[in-house]
C-alpha cells in the first residue's frame, strides 16, 4: 500500500492539492466524514491546521493554530499524539482525559503521528459524531498512509514555514452546486492574466473570491491593491486611481502615487465597479487596454504598469450598458471572465451549521477567546433566519455572539436582535397586515424550509448509527429503501460507500 500511495502522491505537484489528496485517502480508507492534517509549527510551538474536512466540506482557516494550554486543561488529542509519537483510538473520546473540543463535538477519534526521520512532524486525525466508529484496522490504514505521505507533508511543512499567510482568505469548499461552479472557475482562471468580474448580492463573498483569485495566481507575491469606487468622492477618485503632481489642484501640496502604480506587477481590485463615474471610465479603459497611467497635472509621458484587474459589483452592469450609464467597451474589457456568486439562502439549509462553526472558530481566534458551543436554541434561530445580508451577515452575527457569550454555550440572547427577534417580528407583522405578508410562499413550502435542517441532521445521525447502511436506516425510520434514497438525495447527503448487508 505504501508504494502505491507514494507513486500516486509523486504525481501531485501543488501543495494544496497534495494535502487534499492525503486527506481524501484517509477518509476513503476509514469511511470517515471528518478529518484533519496538523503540521507542527516550530517557530510558534503549535500544531497548524493545514487541511480540514467537515461533513464533506473542505474548510480552510489560514493561521489556525493549536497551542498548549496554560490553565491545566487538556491540550487535546492531536497534541497527545504528537508529543507521545503514538497512535490514538477512542470509541468515546469525550470520556478521555486528553480530549479537548476543537471544532465540533465528536465521539470517536482515530489519530496517528506523521513520522519523519525518527520524529513526528504532525498528526493525521479522523473523527465521527457517533461512538465506536473506528477500530484497529483504521489505525493500521492511517499509520501506513502517514508513513507513505511523511516526506510529502514535510515538503508542505517547509513550504508553509517560509511563506507568510497573512491576508490569505479562508475558504469553505463544496457548499453547493453553484459554489462548485465558482470554485471550478476560480481554479481555472486564477493562474491566467484575464480580467475577472465577480457579481453577486451584497455580502455574498465578492471580496473573498477576489482575494482568492489573487492568492492563487502567479502574482500572489505581488501587491493586492483595493479601491472601493463607492467609498471615495467622485472628485477625489481620479487622484486616488492615477495619482497627481504637486500643484495639480488646490490643496495638492505634494506628488501622490496612484493605486494603479502601487499595484504594478500585482492585482488591482476595483470594488463596486458600478459606481465608477462615466467621466472617469474612458481613462480607466485606457489604463486597462494600454497599461498607461498619467497622474493629474502631469505633462510627462504616461507611465506603463503591468496590472491584473479583478472587479466586483452587485449592480446589473449589462443593464447599465443598455441604459448608457456604463461604457460598453469598458464592460466587455473587464468581463472577459465572470463569476456569479449565489446568495446564502440558496444553500443555507444544508451547510449553515458548519459555516457557523467556521466563523465561530475564526472569531474566537481573532479575539483571543475560547470557542464556546452553540446551544440547540441558538442554532435553530440561525437556521430559521433568511440573511438578507448573506454570508457577511451570518459572519457578523456569529462574531457578535462569540463576544457576548460569557458561558460554555451560545444562547439566543447572545445573538443580534435582528436574528433573535426575527421569527416573532415576522409573525406579528403578518397578523398586523391582515395576512398580507411579503412572504408569498405556501405553508407546504415554508414547512419544507423549516424542517429541512432538522431532517438532514436526523438522516445524518441515522446513517451513522446504522454504519452507513441505507437499508437498515430505512427500516429504523419506518420507510422503504427507495424513499430513503430519495430523502438522502433531496437533502444533499452523499454516501462514501455502501456497507455490505
Buried (B, 14 or more C-beta within 10 A) or exposed (E): EEEEBBEBBEEBEEBBEBBBBBBBBBBEBBBBBBBBBBBBBEEEEBBBBBBBBBBBBBBBBBBBBBEEEEEEEBBBBBBBBBEEEEBBBBBBBEEBEBBBBBBBEBBBBBBBBBBBEEEBBBBBBBBBBBBEBBEEEBBBBBBBBBBBBBBBBBEBBEEBEEEEEEEBBBBBBBBBEBBEEBBEBBEEBBEBEBBBBBBBBEBBBBBBBBBBBBBBBEBBEBBBBBBBBEEBEEEEBBBBBBBBBEEBEEEBEEBBEBBBBBBBEBBBBBBBBBBBEEEBBEBBBBBBEEBBBBBBBBEEEBBEBEBBBBBBBBBEBEEBBEEEEBBEEBBEBBBBBBBEBBBBBBBBBBBBBBBBBBBBBBBBBEEEEEBBBBBEBBBBBBBBBBBEBBBBBBBBBBBBBBEEBEEEEBBBEBBBEBBBBBBEEBEEEBEEEEEEBEEEEEEEEEEBBBEBBEBBBBBBEBBBBBEBBBBBBBBEBEEEEEEBEEBBEEBBBEEEEEBEE
